[in-house]
């Protein structure tokens, strides 16, 4: 009887919560060497809830171009948009599947909201493109 109580206590204290804030991080690079860091944040019962933070940078130094923000991929889907503050420019993110499966690769496209279609003129053109995941740098997020 004592052994059953100890065993039950061990099981109760080692249960993993259904809701977890620890997520996954995808690190990817496009053909112009811009780096995308995408933190997939909330998972419930192993299912990603679609919330993410991102950073796109030309290099790790502070003087290099860098853009950060939050995204919501509706229903944990594969598409999201980000309105760049103070510009008439949106970034569209879309996961590029590989053989019908999640790939960790993302296509980033700039879309101008300005009537003259130049709302993205101050954003580097090289930011657009397909960002290929770097598996050795991607994985479980560390708090």
N, C-alpha and C positions, 0 to 999 in steps of 0.2 A: 504494500500500500504506500509506504514511504517513497519507494522508487517511482511509482506512478505520479505522485505529487511533485517530485523533483523534475521528472520528465515533462510534465505539463507546464511547470514554471519555466523550464528552458524553452519550450515551444512558444509560450506567450511572449517571452522577452526577445525572441529572435524573429518575430514576424516582421516582414518588410511591408511598409505602408503601401496602400494602393495608389496614393497620390505622391508623386516624387518631384521635387524641384530640380534634382540633378538631371542634366540632359546630355546631349551630344553636341560636339563641335565638328563642323566641316570646315576644313581649310582647303582652298582651291586657288588656282592661278590661271589667268588668261594668257593668250599668246603675246601680250604686251608686258607681261610680268607684273600686272596688277594682282594683288592678293585679296581674296574674299575670305573673311572669317565669319561663319554663320553659326551662331549658338542656338540650337534647338532647345527650348527651355523646359516646358512642362510636359510630363508624361503621366498618364493615368492608366493603370493596368497594362502598361507597356505600349500604350497608344499615344503618339505625339498629339498635342492639342493645337498645334499650328502657330504657337507664339515663338518669336525668334528675335534676336538682336543680331545686327550685322555691322561689319566694318569693311570698307574697301580702301586699300591704300596702295600708293605707288612704291613706297619703300617704308621701312620701319622708323626713319628719322622724322622728327617733328616738322621739319620744313617741307616735307613731301606732301603731296595731295592725300587727303584722308577724308572719308565720309562715313558717318556712323548713324544708326537709327534703329528703330523697332519695326518689326513686320508682323503681320498676321496672315498666315496661309489659311484661308477659310476651310473649316472642317479638316484641318491637317492635310490639305491638298498640296498641289505642286506649283501653285501660282500665287504671287503676292505683288503689291505695289507699294512704293514709297515716294511721297511728295517731297522733293528737296526743298527745305526751308528757304524762303526769300527768292525762289526761282520759279518760273513757270515750266518746271521740268519734273517728270516722274521717272523713277527707275522701276522697271518691271522685272521681276525675278520669276524664272520658271525652271523647275528641275528638268534636266534632260535624262530621260530613262535610258538604261542600258539593258537591252534584251528584255524589255518589259518590266524591269525591276528598278528600285531606287538605286541611283548611281552615285550621289554626292556631287554630281556635276550640275552647274546652274548656268542658264543663259540670262545675262543681264542686258536689258535694252533700255535706251533712253527714249522717252516720248515727250515731245514738247506740248505744253498746254496753251502756248501763245498762238494767237491768230496768225502771226507772221512765221510761225514754225521755228523761231530761233530761241525759244525759251531755254534750251540746253546749251547755248553757245559758250557759256563760261565753264562748262564741265568738260574735262578732257575726253576727246573722242575715243581714246584707247581704253576707256573704262568699260565700254560695251564689248560684248563677246561672250564666248563660252568659257566658263571657269571650270577647269578640270580638277577634281579632288586630288589632294596629295594624301594618300592613305597613311603614310608614316606620321603625319602631323594631325590627322583627324582621329576622333574617337570620343570616349566618355569625357564629359566636362569635369574639371576638378573645382570644387568650391573654393 
